[in-house]
Amino acid sequence: MKVSIIGAGNVGSLCAMRIAQEAGAEVVLLDIVKGLAQAKALDMEDARAALKRVYNISGTDDINMISGSDLLVVTAGLTRRPGMTREELLEKNAGILKGICLSIKGLTPRAIVVIVTN
């Protein structure tokens, strides 16, 4: 089973690690920030020996890597900044999710999608 997590922030990276540990799935962690998902995935790979678990997790900033996923968990989105209204946050995150959903539709249309974002 291939699981892709879109968004390598606190929620996304924790989700990726728990799925990798418990489900034994191939996990792809994706973030648009160059190097972020790769660094977090390498840290999680290093933890395998201490946790006595066998799992495969990779990090990327290339949306094409979600192709063939069976399950997608979307955690991407902005956090509310000081002075930002909830409506402004909703508008920005709606735009982010629209782009992500269009990519999902084109790359892995049969995947189950779970949205976990503000």
Secondary structure in CASP SS format (residue, H / E / C, confidence):
PFRMAT SS
TARGET T0000
AUTHOR 0000-0000-0000
METHOD secondary structure of the structure
MODEL  1
M C 1.00
K E 1.00
V E 1.00
S E 1.00
I E 1.00
I E 1.00
G C 1.00
A C 1.00
G C 1.00
N H 1.00
V H 1.00
G H 1.00
S H 1.00
L H 1.00
C H 1.00
A H 1.00
M H 1.00
R H 1.00
I H 1.00
A H 1.00
Q H 1.00
E H 1.00
A H 1.00
G C 1.00
A C 1.00
E E 1.00
V E 1.00
V E 1.00
L E 1.00
L E 1.00
D C 1.00
I C 1.00
V C 1.00
K C 1.00
G C 1.00
L H 1.00
A H 1.00
Q H 1.00
A H 1.00
K H 1.00
A H 1.00
L H 1.00
D H 1.00
M H 1.00
E H 1.00
D H 1.00
A C 1.00
R H 1.00
A H 1.00
A H 1.00
L H 1.00
K C 1.00
R C 1.00
V C 1.00
Y C 1.00
N E 1.00
I E 1.00
S E 1.00
G E 1.00
T E 1.00
D C 1.00
D C 1.00
I H 1.00
N H 1.00
M H 1.00
I H 1.00
S C 1.00
G C 1.00
S C 1.00
D C 1.00
L E 1.00
L E 1.00
V E 1.00
V E 1.00
T C 1.00
A C 1.00
G C 1.00
L C 1.00
T C 1.00
R C 1.00
R C 1.00
P C 1.00
G C 1.00
M C 1.00
T C 1.00
R H 1.00
E H 1.00
E H 1.00
L H 1.00
L H 1.00
E H 1.00
K H 1.00
N H 1.00
A H 1.00
G H 1.00
I H 1.00
L H 1.00
K H 1.00
G H 1.00
I H 1.00
C H 1.00
L H 1.00
S H 1.00
I H 1.00
K H 1.00
G H 1.00
L H 1.00
T C 1.00
P C 1.00
R C 1.00
A C 1.00
I E 1.00
V E 1.00
V E 1.00
I E 1.00
V C 1.00
T C 1.00
N C 1.00
END
